[in-house]
Amino acid sequence: MYDIIIVGGGLAGLVNSILLSKAGKKVLLIERKSYPFHRVCGEYISNETRPFLTSLGVDFSLLNYKEISRFQFTSPSGKILKTNLDLGGFGISRYTFDEVLYQLALKSGVEFLLEKSVENVEFHNNHFIVSTNTENFEARYVIGSYGKRTKLDATLKRGFFGKRSPYIGVKYHIKTDFPKDLIALHNFKDGYCGISAIENDKYCLCYLTTRENLRQYGTIAEMEKNILWKNPHLKKIFTESEFLYDKPEVINEISFAPKTTIENHILMVGDSAGLITPLCGNGMAMAIHGAKILSEHLLKYFDDRKQLEENYQKAWQKTFAQRLWVGRIVQKLFGNEVLSEVALLSLKNFKPALGMIIRATHGKVI
């Protein structure tokens, strides 16, 4: 019998596991892969999380991260808009950063079940039974931290799961000639591609596009040549860079539809609770901050499930609902060829608006 079982070992799951285990709770984290591994992710973390991560035990002096302080936006035709980032952030791969948090979790006493998928979660008599394909576990609470979309969402009959999403995500690690303090967002037809520095003189190149773009050209490589390369900045990156892996990481049907933070008494966090559009560059920080909020509420209301659920939902909505709404609005502008060109010209004529958008999709230092 565990106090808490966490389903999924991404940023939110790992941060929750550390905080809860340090507070004396018996925690089991179930992850379908084995650390370290790659994920589809922009791999940029806003500095709003730095003090909290330090308090968690992350030693930044040992990380070969890259400080990022400038932002560049390009339209599909290649027009450029630049600005400084108020808070800035740092670039580090999920392969490296998740491993750092995993090691901290182990030291904190977290139990792990790796290379196992959760097939079902049932709630009755005020506790949970969590089932994998080989065994069952019991817990007082379950945290859903399993990412953007899994079969468990279908099992739970979550509302968003029945509506197909047109989006796919693709990520590479590359070596190239690009400023290490700059994060760039390059737009193209029905999508956009981000690039920023990570550790060991590498760069994360990650883009969002539609299944229709892929269907039209049959393969990722052909789609990139015929659609992404129409943006001259992307053509330069793709033709002049060294791609470090044989094939990219790919994820299908990324949904930005509103989600619920409580599902059959499961406490959702990170992308399982709500996914901000990647162009906002704040998904990793939101996962970390959301885990902090959830752990604080779990510890405060551990013996009162009703109060816990009510207060956690309110706190999550208060902190993130507006960011997600702004992200969905901005997505409509920058996922369209014509609107991207218009948006860039408008922001050039009224530069404070770009700062307002960035601030609206980010939070204060936690």
C-alpha positions as CSV (number, residue, x, y, z in Angstrom):
1,M,0.0,0.0,0.0
2,Y,1.5,3.3,-1.2
3,D,0.6,6.8,-0.1
4,I,0.9,8.0,-3.7
5,I,1.4,6.3,-7.0
6,I,2.6,8.5,-9.9
7,V,1.8,7.4,-13.4
8,G,4.5,8.8,-15.7
9,G,8.0,10.0,-15.0
10,G,8.3,13.3,-16.9
11,L,9.2,16.6,-15.2
12,A,6.0,16.9,-13.3
13,G,6.0,13.3,-12.1
14,L,9.7,13.4,-11.0
15,V,9.3,16.7,-9.2
16,N,6.2,15.5,-7.4
17,S,8.0,12.3,-6.4
18,I,10.9,14.2,-4.9
19,L,8.8,16.6,-2.9
20,L,6.4,14.0,-1.6
21,S,9.1,11.4,-0.7
22,K,11.1,14.1,1.1
23,A,8.0,14.9,3.1
24,G,7.8,11.3,4.3
25,K,5.3,9.8,1.9
26,K,5.7,6.4,0.4
27,V,5.8,7.0,-3.3
28,L,5.9,4.6,-6.3
29,L,6.5,6.1,-9.8
30,I,5.7,3.9,-12.8
31,E,7.3,4.9,-16.1
32,R,7.1,2.9,-19.4
33,K,10.7,3.7,-20.4
34,S,14.0,3.5,-18.6
35,Y,16.1,6.6,-17.8
36,P,17.7,8.3,-19.6
37,F,15.7,8.7,-22.8
38,H,14.7,11.3,-25.4
39,R,11.3,13.0,-25.5
40,V,9.7,15.3,-28.1
41,C,10.2,18.7,-26.4
42,G,11.6,22.1,-27.1
43,E,14.1,21.7,-24.2
44,Y,13.9,25.3,-23.0
45,I,13.1,26.1,-19.4
46,S,12.1,29.5,-18.2
47,N,14.2,31.0,-15.5
48,E,11.0,31.4,-13.4
49,T,11.8,27.9,-12.1
50,R,15.5,28.3,-11.2
51,P,15.2,29.1,-7.5
52,F,12.8,26.3,-7.0
53,L,14.9,23.8,-8.8
54,T,17.9,24.8,-6.7
55,S,15.9,24.2,-3.6
56,L,14.9,20.8,-4.9
57,G,18.5,19.8,-5.1
58,V,19.5,20.6,-8.7
59,D,23.1,21.7,-8.8
60,F,23.3,24.0,-11.8
61,S,27.1,24.2,-11.4
62,L,27.3,20.6,-12.6
63,L,25.0,21.1,-15.6
64,N,26.4,22.1,-19.0
65,Y,23.2,24.1,-19.7
66,K,23.1,27.2,-22.0
67,E,21.8,30.6,-20.9
68,I,19.2,32.0,-23.3
69,S,18.3,35.7,-23.2
70,R,17.1,36.6,-26.7
71,F,14.2,35.6,-28.9
72,Q,13.8,35.6,-32.7
73,F,10.6,35.2,-34.6
74,T,10.5,34.7,-38.4
75,S,7.5,34.5,-40.8
76,P,7.2,31.9,-43.5
77,S,8.8,34.2,-46.0
78,G,11.8,34.8,-43.7
79,K,11.1,38.2,-42.3
80,I,12.6,38.6,-38.8
81,L,11.5,40.1,-35.5
82,K,13.8,40.0,-32.4
83,T,13.5,40.9,-28.8
84,N,15.2,40.4,-25.4
85,L,13.6,38.0,-22.9
86,D,12.8,39.6,-19.6
87,L,13.4,36.5,-17.5
88,G,15.2,34.4,-20.0
89,G,15.8,30.7,-19.5
90,F,18.2,27.9,-20.1
91,G,18.5,25.1,-22.6
92,I,19.1,21.5,-21.6
93,S,18.0,18.2,-23.1
94,R,15.3,16.1,-21.5
95,Y,17.7,13.2,-21.8
96,T,20.1,15.0,-19.4
97,F,17.6,16.9,-17.2
98,D,15.2,14.0,-16.6
99,E,18.1,11.9,-15.5
100,V,19.2,14.5,-13.0
101,L,15.7,14.6,-11.5
102,Y,15.6,10.8,-11.5
103,Q,18.8,10.5,-9.5
104,L,17.5,13.1,-7.0
105,A,14.3,11.0,-6.7
106,L,16.2,7.9,-6.0
107,K,18.2,9.6,-3.3
108,S,14.9,10.9,-1.8
109,G,13.6,7.3,-1.4
110,V,11.2,7.2,-4.3
111,E,10.5,3.6,-5.6
112,F,10.4,3.1,-9.3
113,L,8.8,0.6,-11.6
114,L,10.4,1.2,-15.0
115,E,9.6,-0.2,-18.5
116,K,6.0,-0.9,-17.4
117,S,2.8,0.7,-18.7
118,V,-0.3,1.3,-16.5
119,E,-3.3,-0.3,-18.2
120,N,-6.0,0.6,-15.7
121,V,-6.7,2.7,-12.6
122,E,-9.7,2.0,-10.4
123,F,-11.0,3.9,-7.4
124,H,-13.2,2.4,-4.7
125,N,-13.5,2.4,-0.9
126,N,-11.4,5.6,-0.8
127,H,-8.3,4.1,-2.4
128,F,-6.9,3.1,-5.8
129,I,-5.9,-0.1,-7.6
130,V,-3.3,0.6,-10.3
131,S,-2.8,-2.2,-12.8
132,T,0.0,-3.0,-15.2
133,N,0.0,-6.0,-17.5
134,T,1.6,-8.1,-14.7
135,E,0.6,-6.9,-11.3
136,N,-1.6,-4.6,-9.2
137,F,-0.6,-1.9,-6.7
138,E,-2.7,0.0,-4.1
139,A,-2.5,3.7,-3.1
140,R,-4.3,6.4,-1.3
141,Y,-3.8,8.8,-4.1
142,V,-2.8,8.6,-7.8
143,I,-1.1,11.3,-9.8
144,G,-1.5,11.3,-13.6
145,S,1.7,12.7,-15.1
146,Y,1.9,10.6,-18.2
147,G,2.2,13.3,-20.8
148,K,0.2,14.5,-23.8
149,R,-1.9,11.5,-24.7
150,T,-2.0,7.8,-23.8
151,K,-4.3,4.8,-23.8
152,L,-5.1,5.5,-20.2
153,D,-6.9,8.7,-21.4
154,A,-9.1,6.4,-23.5
155,T,-9.7,4.1,-20.5
156,L,-10.7,7.0,-18.4
157,K,-13.0,8.3,-21.2
158,R,-11.5,11.8,-21.0
159,G,-13.4,14.3,-23.1
160,F,-10.5,15.5,-25.3
161,F,-9.4,12.0,-26.3
162,G,-12.4,11.4,-28.5
163,K,-11.6,14.4,-30.7
164,R,-8.8,13.7,-33.1
165,S,-6.0,16.3,-33.1
166,P,-4.4,17.3,-36.4
167,Y,-0.9,18.0,-34.8
168,I,2.3,16.0,-34.8
169,G,5.6,16.9,-33.1
170,V,9.1,16.2,-34.5
171,K,12.4,16.7,-32.7
172,Y,16.1,16.4,-33.6
173,H,19.4,17.1,-31.9
174,I,21.8,18.8,-34.3
175,K,25.2,20.6,-34.4
176,T,25.1,23.9,-36.3
177,D,26.3,27.5,-36.4
178,F,23.8,29.4,-34.3
179,P,24.0,31.9,-31.4
180,K,23.9,30.0,-28.1
181,D,22.0,32.8,-26.3
182,L,19.1,32.9,-28.8
183,I,15.9,30.9,-29.1
184,A,14.3,31.2,-32.5
185,L,10.8,30.3,-33.7
186,H,10.6,29.9,-37.5
187,N,7.1,29.7,-39.0
188,F,6.0,27.7,-42.1
189,K,2.8,26.5,-43.6
190,D,0.6,25.1,-40.8
191,G,3.4,24.9,-38.3
192,Y,6.5,26.4,-36.7
193,C,9.9,25.2,-35.7
194,G,12.0,26.2,-32.7
195,I,15.8,26.0,-32.3
196,S,17.9,26.6,-29.2
197,A,21.1,25.5,-27.6
198,I,21.4,22.7,-25.2
199,E,24.4,21.0,-23.5
200,N,27.6,19.8,-25.3
201,D,27.5,22.3,-28.2
202,K,24.3,20.7,-29.4
203,Y,21.0,22.3,-30.4
204,C,17.4,21.1,-30.1
205,L,15.4,21.5,-33.3
206,C,11.8,20.8,-32.7
207,Y,8.7,21.5,-34.8
208,L,4.9,21.2,-34.7
209,T,3.0,20.6,-37.9
210,T,-0.1,18.7,-39.2
211,R,-0.8,15.2,-40.3
212,E,-2.1,16.7,-43.5
213,N,1.3,18.1,-44.3
214,L,2.8,14.7,-43.7
215,R,0.1,12.9,-45.7
216,Q,0.6,15.2,-48.7
217,Y,4.3,14.3,-49.0
218,G,4.4,10.8,-47.6
219,T,7.6,11.0,-45.5
220,I,9.0,13.4,-42.9
221,A,12.0,14.2,-45.1
222,E,10.0,15.0,-48.1
223,M,7.6,17.2,-46.1
224,E,10.5,19.1,-44.6
225,K,12.0,19.8,-48.1
226,N,8.7,20.9,-49.6
227,I,7.2,22.8,-46.7
228,L,9.6,23.8,-43.9
229,W,12.4,24.7,-46.4
230,K,10.3,27.4,-47.9
231,N,11.3,29.5,-44.8
232,P,14.9,30.4,-45.8
233,H,16.1,30.2,-42.2
234,L,14.9,26.6,-41.9
235,K,16.4,25.7,-45.2
236,K,19.7,26.9,-44.0
237,I,19.5,25.0,-40.8
238,F,18.4,21.7,-42.4
239,T,21.0,21.9,-45.2
240,E,24.0,23.1,-43.2
241,S,23.6,21.3,-39.9
242,E,24.9,17.9,-38.7
243,F,22.0,15.7,-37.6
244,L,23.1,13.6,-34.7
245,Y,20.6,10.7,-34.8
246,D,19.4,8.4,-37.6
247,K,15.8,9.5,-37.2
248,P,13.9,12.1,-35.2
249,E,11.6,11.6,-32.1
250,V,8.0,11.9,-33.3
251,I,4.7,12.2,-31.4
252,N,1.2,12.1,-32.9
253,E,-2.1,13.8,-32.2
254,I,-0.9,16.5,-29.8
255,S,-4.0,18.0,-28.3
256,F,-4.3,21.6,-27.0
257,A,-7.9,21.2,-26.1
258,P,-8.9,22.0,-22.5
259,K,-8.4,19.1,-20.0
260,T,-9.6,18.3,-16.5
261,T,-7.3,18.4,-13.5
262,I,-9.3,15.7,-11.7
263,E,-10.4,12.6,-13.5
264,N,-12.1,9.8,-11.4
265,H,-10.2,11.3,-8.4
266,I,-6.8,11.0,-10.2
267,L,-4.9,14.2,-9.8
268,M,-3.6,15.4,-13.2
269,V,-0.5,17.5,-13.6
270,G,1.9,18.6,-16.3
271,D,0.7,17.9,-19.9
272,S,-1.9,15.5,-18.5
273,A,-3.7,18.5,-17.0
274,G,-3.2,21.0,-19.8
275,L,-0.8,21.5,-22.7
276,I,0.4,25.0,-23.6
277,T,1.2,25.5,-27.3
278,P,4.9,24.9,-27.9
279,L,5.4,28.3,-29.5
280,C,4.9,29.9,-26.0
281,G,8.1,28.1,-24.8
282,N,6.7,27.5,-21.3
283,G,5.6,23.9,-21.2
284,M,8.6,22.7,-19.1
285,A,8.3,25.5,-16.5
286,M,4.5,24.8,-16.3
287,A,5.1,21.1,-15.5
288,I,7.6,22.0,-12.8
289,H,5.4,24.7,-11.3
290,G,2.3,22.5,-11.5
291,A,4.1,19.7,-9.6
292,K,5.0,22.1,-6.8
293,I,1.4,23.3,-6.5
294,L,0.0,19.7,-6.4
295,S,2.5,18.5,-3.9
296,E,1.8,21.4,-1.6
297,H,-1.9,20.7,-1.7
298,L,-1.5,16.9,-1.3
299,L,0.6,17.4,1.8
300,K,-1.8,20.0,3.3
301,Y,-5.0,18.1,2.6
302,F,-3.8,14.5,2.6
303,D,-6.6,13.3,5.0
304,D,-9.3,15.3,3.2
305,R,-9.8,14.2,-0.4
306,K,-12.7,16.5,-1.1
307,Q,-10.8,19.6,0.1
308,L,-7.7,18.5,-1.7
309,E,-9.5,18.2,-5.1
310,E,-11.5,21.4,-4.8
311,N,-8.5,23.5,-3.7
312,Y,-6.0,21.9,-6.2
313,Q,-8.4,22.6,-9.1
314,K,-8.8,26.2,-8.1
315,A,-5.1,26.8,-7.6
316,W,-4.3,25.1,-11.0
317,Q,-6.9,27.2,-12.9
318,K,-5.8,30.4,-11.2
319,T,-2.1,29.8,-12.1
320,F,-2.4,28.4,-15.6
321,A,-5.8,28.8,-17.2
322,Q,-5.1,32.3,-18.7
323,R,-1.7,31.1,-20.1
324,L,-3.3,28.2,-21.9
325,W,-6.0,30.5,-23.3
326,V,-3.5,33.0,-24.6
327,G,-1.5,30.1,-26.0
328,R,-4.5,28.8,-28.0
329,I,-5.2,32.3,-29.4
330,V,-1.5,32.8,-30.4
331,Q,-1.4,29.4,-32.0
332,K,-4.2,30.4,-34.4
333,L,-2.1,33.4,-35.5
334,F,1.3,31.7,-36.0
335,G,0.1,28.4,-37.4
336,N,-1.2,30.1,-40.5
337,E,1.0,31.4,-43.4
338,V,-0.9,34.7,-44.0
339,L,-1.6,35.5,-40.4
340,S,2.0,34.8,-39.5
341,E,3.2,37.5,-41.9
342,V,0.5,39.9,-40.7
343,A,1.3,39.2,-37.1
344,L,5.0,39.8,-37.6
345,L,4.4,43.2,-39.3
346,S,2.0,44.2,-36.6
347,L,4.4,43.3,-33.8
348,K,7.2,45.2,-35.6
349,N,5.0,48.3,-35.6
350,F,4.0,47.8,-32.0
351,K,6.9,46.1,-30.3
352,P,5.5,46.2,-26.7
353,A,2.8,43.7,-27.8
354,L,5.4,41.0,-28.2
355,G,6.6,41.5,-24.7
356,M,3.0,41.4,-23.5
357,I,2.4,38.1,-25.2
358,I,5.5,36.6,-23.7
359,R,4.6,37.8,-20.2
360,A,1.0,36.5,-20.6
361,T,2.3,33.0,-21.3
362,H,4.9,32.9,-18.5
363,G,4.7,33.2,-14.8
364,K,6.6,34.9,-12.0
365,V,9.7,33.4,-10.3
366,I,8.6,30.5,-8.1
